[in-house]
């Protein structure tokens, strides 16, 4: 019994000696960790405000400021562990973090790609909420831009959630940037037609449509094969919304049809 008592006493004495010997380093490690924690909190708030000015997106600002906070906190933790001579613990933590990161990277490849694409979309701003865009075969108004996906409300009333990876990798047409949409009409007339007279009639017809910008339309001689003449008409309208655009296009087609079906004047 006495032998067990001596053994326990020696063990506790040894632990106390190690504790008191490590006490200065322990206090310093705690002080360093607290300092890094306070620094991380300050930089998180500062980076959030700074990023919010750049991106104007609370979600992405909060995400990156939290990442900064975690990185600084981990740096403080590693320095604190080094002061306690726990180098092996640091190595194990780094190895574990690497393995976990690799596993998560393989498991969430699409999620990561969508997230990174969302970051680029938010910072590069090829479009914003309220813009009318065409991408991936869908045309509509941008309702919401998130880190993973973008929501578009089509002119048929459908809400489409598109993965940001698909949007980032495919062409995007942003009608709201120019404020105008182009109406293209291809028409064929007999080869013996008076091209100058046809052009004059089409120009006059387009001038009568208030929704068409009368300083920005073109009537072009596109092709001639002997029997027929192909002409192209390009005009612009401020009607970006689909219903207004289609109504304007309908007026353009009706006016052009009316103009070219009139009998040519006899000379």
C-alpha positions as CSV (number, residue, x, y, z in Angstrom):
1,X,0.0,0.0,0.0
2,X,2.8,2.3,0.9
3,X,4.5,1.5,-2.4
4,X,1.4,2.6,-4.3
5,X,1.2,5.8,-2.2
6,X,4.8,6.7,-3.0
7,X,4.2,5.9,-6.7
8,X,1.2,8.2,-6.9
9,X,2.9,10.9,-4.9
10,X,6.0,10.8,-7.2
11,X,3.7,11.0,-10.3
12,X,1.8,14.0,-9.0
13,X,5.0,15.7,-8.0
14,X,6.4,15.1,-11.5
15,X,3.3,16.6,-13.0
16,X,3.4,19.6,-10.8
17,X,7.1,20.2,-11.6
18,X,6.3,20.0,-15.3
19,X,3.3,22.4,-14.8
20,X,5.2,25.0,-13.0
21,X,8.1,24.7,-15.4
22,X,5.7,25.2,-18.3
23,X,3.6,27.9,-16.5
24,X,5.4,30.9,-18.1
25,X,5.0,29.4,-21.5
26,X,1.4,28.5,-20.8
27,X,0.5,32.0,-19.7
28,X,2.3,33.4,-22.7
29,X,0.5,31.0,-25.0
30,X,-2.9,32.1,-23.5
31,X,-1.9,35.7,-23.9
32,X,-0.9,35.2,-27.6
33,X,-4.1,33.3,-28.4
34,X,-6.3,36.0,-26.7
35,X,-4.4,38.7,-28.7
36,X,-5.0,36.9,-32.0
37,X,-8.6,36.3,-31.1
38,X,-9.1,40.1,-30.5
39,X,-7.2,40.9,-33.7
40,X,-9.3,38.4,-35.6
41,X,-12.5,40.0,-34.3
42,X,-11.4,43.5,-35.2
43,X,-10.3,42.4,-38.7
44,X,-13.5,40.5,-39.3
45,X,-15.6,43.7,-38.7
46,X,-13.1,45.8,-40.7
47,X,-13.0,43.4,-43.6
48,X,-16.8,43.1,-43.6
49,X,-17.3,46.8,-43.9
50,X,-14.6,47.1,-46.6
51,X,-15.9,44.2,-48.7
52,X,-19.5,45.5,-48.4
53,X,-18.4,48.7,-50.0
54,X,-16.8,46.7,-52.9
55,X,-19.4,44.0,-53.5
56,X,-22.5,45.5,-51.9
57,X,-23.5,41.9,-51.0
58,X,-23.8,41.2,-47.2
59,X,-23.7,37.4,-47.8
60,X,-20.3,37.4,-49.6
61,X,-18.9,40.1,-47.3
62,X,-19.9,38.0,-44.2
63,X,-18.4,34.9,-45.8
64,X,-15.0,36.3,-46.5
65,X,-14.8,38.2,-43.2
66,X,-15.5,34.9,-41.4
67,X,-12.8,33.2,-43.5
68,X,-10.3,35.9,-42.4
69,X,-11.4,35.4,-38.8
70,X,-10.8,31.7,-38.9
71,X,-7.4,32.0,-40.6
72,X,-6.1,34.5,-38.1
73,X,-7.5,32.4,-35.2
74,X,-5.7,29.3,-36.5
75,X,-2.5,31.2,-36.9
76,X,-2.8,32.3,-33.2
77,X,-3.6,28.7,-32.2
78,X,-0.5,27.3,-34.0
79,X,1.8,29.9,-32.4
80,X,0.3,29.1,-29.0
81,X,0.9,25.4,-29.5
82,X,4.5,26.0,-30.6
83,X,5.1,28.0,-27.4
84,X,4.0,24.9,-25.5
85,X,6.3,22.7,-27.6
86,X,3.4,20.8,-29.0
87,X,5.0,20.6,-32.5
88,X,3.6,17.1,-33.1
89,X,0.1,18.3,-32.4
90,X,0.5,21.1,-35.0
91,X,1.7,18.5,-37.6
92,X,-1.2,16.3,-36.8
93,X,-3.7,19.2,-37.1
94,X,-2.3,20.3,-40.5
95,X,-2.3,16.7,-41.8
96,X,-5.8,16.2,-40.6
97,X,-7.0,19.5,-42.1
98,X,-5.3,18.5,-45.5
99,X,-7.0,15.1,-45.6
100,X,-10.4,16.6,-44.7
101,X,-10.0,19.4,-47.2
102,X,-9.1,16.9,-50.0
103,X,-12.0,14.6,-49.1
104,X,-14.5,17.6,-49.1
105,X,-13.0,18.9,-52.4
106,X,-13.8,15.6,-54.1
107,X,-17.2,15.2,-52.5
108,X,-18.4,18.7,-53.3
109,X,-16.8,19.5,-56.6
110,X,-20.0,21.0,-58.2
111,X,-20.8,22.9,-55.0
112,X,-17.3,24.4,-54.9
113,X,-17.4,25.3,-58.6
114,X,-20.8,27.0,-58.2
115,X,-19.5,28.9,-55.1
116,X,-16.3,30.1,-56.9
117,X,-18.4,31.1,-60.0
118,X,-20.8,33.0,-57.7
119,X,-17.9,34.9,-56.2
120,X,-16.7,35.9,-59.6
121,X,-20.2,36.9,-60.7
122,X,-20.7,39.1,-57.7
123,X,-17.4,40.9,-58.0
124,X,-17.3,41.2,-61.8
125,X,-21.0,42.1,-62.0
126,X,-21.9,41.1,-65.5
127,X,-25.5,41.6,-64.4
128,X,-27.4,42.8,-61.3
129,X,-30.7,42.2,-59.7
130,X,-33.4,43.7,-61.9
131,X,-31.5,43.3,-65.1
132,X,-33.0,41.5,-68.1
133,X,-30.6,38.8,-69.3
134,X,-30.5,35.8,-71.6
135,X,-28.4,32.8,-70.7
136,X,-28.5,29.1,-70.9
137,X,-31.6,29.3,-73.1
138,X,-33.6,31.4,-70.6
139,X,-34.6,35.0,-70.9
140,X,-35.9,36.9,-67.9
141,X,-35.4,39.3,-65.0
142,X,-32.7,38.6,-62.4
143,X,-34.5,38.1,-59.1
144,X,-31.7,37.0,-56.8
145,X,-28.0,36.4,-56.9
146,X,-26.6,33.9,-54.3
147,X,-23.3,32.3,-54.0
148,X,-24.5,28.9,-55.3
149,X,-27.2,29.9,-57.8
150,X,-29.0,32.8,-59.6
151,X,-32.7,33.1,-59.8
152,X,-34.3,34.4,-63.0
153,X,-38.0,35.1,-63.5
154,X,-38.9,34.4,-67.1
155,X,-41.6,36.4,-68.9
156,X,-43.8,33.3,-68.7
157,X,-43.8,33.7,-64.9
158,X,-41.4,30.8,-64.2
159,X,-38.8,31.1,-61.5
160,X,-35.6,29.4,-62.8
161,X,-32.7,28.7,-60.4
162,X,-29.5,28.4,-62.5
163,X,-26.3,27.1,-61.0
164,X,-23.7,29.9,-61.1
165,X,-21.2,27.5,-62.8
166,X,-23.5,27.2,-65.8
167,X,-24.0,31.0,-66.0
168,X,-20.3,31.7,-65.6
169,X,-19.2,29.3,-68.4
170,X,-21.9,30.2,-70.9
171,X,-22.5,33.4,-72.9
172,X,-24.7,36.1,-71.2
173,X,-26.7,38.7,-73.0
174,X,-27.5,41.7,-70.7
175,X,-30.2,43.8,-72.4
176,X,-30.3,46.2,-69.5
177,X,-26.7,47.4,-70.0
178,X,-27.5,49.0,-73.4
179,X,-31.1,49.8,-72.5
180,X,-32.2,48.6,-76.0
181,X,-33.1,45.4,-77.9
182,X,-32.7,44.8,-81.6
183,X,-35.5,43.6,-83.9
184,X,-34.2,41.6,-86.9
185,X,-36.4,41.0,-89.9
186,X,-35.4,39.1,-93.1
187,X,-37.7,39.4,-96.1
188,X,-37.6,38.3,-99.7
189,X,-39.0,40.3,-102.6
190,X,-39.2,39.5,-106.4
191,X,-36.0,40.0,-108.3
192,X,-37.5,42.7,-110.5
193,X,-38.6,44.8,-107.6
194,X,-37.5,48.4,-107.2
195,X,-35.1,48.1,-104.3
196,X,-34.8,51.9,-103.7
197,X,-38.6,52.2,-103.6
198,X,-38.9,49.2,-101.2
199,X,-36.3,50.7,-98.9
200,X,-38.1,54.1,-98.9
201,X,-41.4,52.4,-98.0
202,X,-39.8,50.4,-95.2
203,X,-38.1,53.5,-93.8
204,X,-41.3,55.4,-93.9
205,X,-43.2,52.6,-92.2
206,X,-40.6,52.3,-89.4
207,X,-40.8,56.1,-88.8
208,X,-44.5,55.7,-88.0
209,X,-43.8,53.3,-85.1
210,X,-43.2,55.4,-81.9
211,X,-41.5,52.4,-80.1
212,X,-38.8,52.2,-82.7
213,X,-35.7,54.4,-82.4
214,X,-36.0,56.2,-85.8
215,X,-32.3,57.1,-85.8
216,X,-31.1,53.6,-85.4
217,X,-32.7,51.3,-88.0
218,X,-31.1,49.8,-91.1
219,X,-32.6,48.4,-94.4
220,X,-29.9,46.4,-96.1
221,X,-29.6,44.6,-99.5
222,X,-28.5,41.2,-98.2
223,X,-28.5,38.8,-101.3
224,X,-29.6,38.5,-104.9
225,X,-30.0,35.2,-106.9
226,X,-31.7,36.5,-110.0
227,X,-35.3,35.5,-109.1
228,X,-35.4,37.0,-105.6
229,X,-33.8,39.7,-103.5
230,X,-33.2,39.1,-99.9
231,X,-33.3,42.2,-97.6
232,X,-32.6,42.6,-93.9
233,X,-34.1,45.1,-91.6
234,X,-32.5,45.9,-88.2
235,X,-34.2,48.3,-85.8
236,X,-33.9,49.1,-82.0
237,X,-36.5,49.5,-79.4
238,X,-36.4,50.6,-75.7
239,X,-39.0,48.0,-74.8
240,X,-36.9,45.4,-72.9
241,X,-39.7,43.6,-71.2
242,X,-40.7,40.6,-73.3
243,X,-44.4,41.5,-73.8
244,X,-43.6,45.1,-74.9
245,X,-40.8,43.8,-77.1
246,X,-43.0,41.3,-78.8
247,X,-45.7,43.9,-79.3
248,X,-43.2,46.2,-80.9
249,X,-41.9,43.4,-83.1
250,X,-45.5,42.6,-84.2
251,X,-46.0,46.3,-85.2
252,X,-42.7,46.3,-87.2
253,X,-43.7,43.1,-89.1
254,X,-47.2,44.4,-89.9
255,X,-45.9,47.7,-91.1
256,X,-43.2,46.2,-93.3
257,X,-45.7,43.7,-94.7
258,X,-48.1,46.5,-95.5
259,X,-45.3,48.6,-97.1
260,X,-44.0,45.9,-99.4
261,X,-47.3,44.6,-100.5
262,X,-48.5,47.9,-101.8
263,X,-48.4,48.1,-105.6
264,X,-45.4,50.1,-106.9
265,X,-46.3,53.4,-108.5
266,X,-46.5,53.5,-112.3
267,X,-44.1,55.8,-114.1
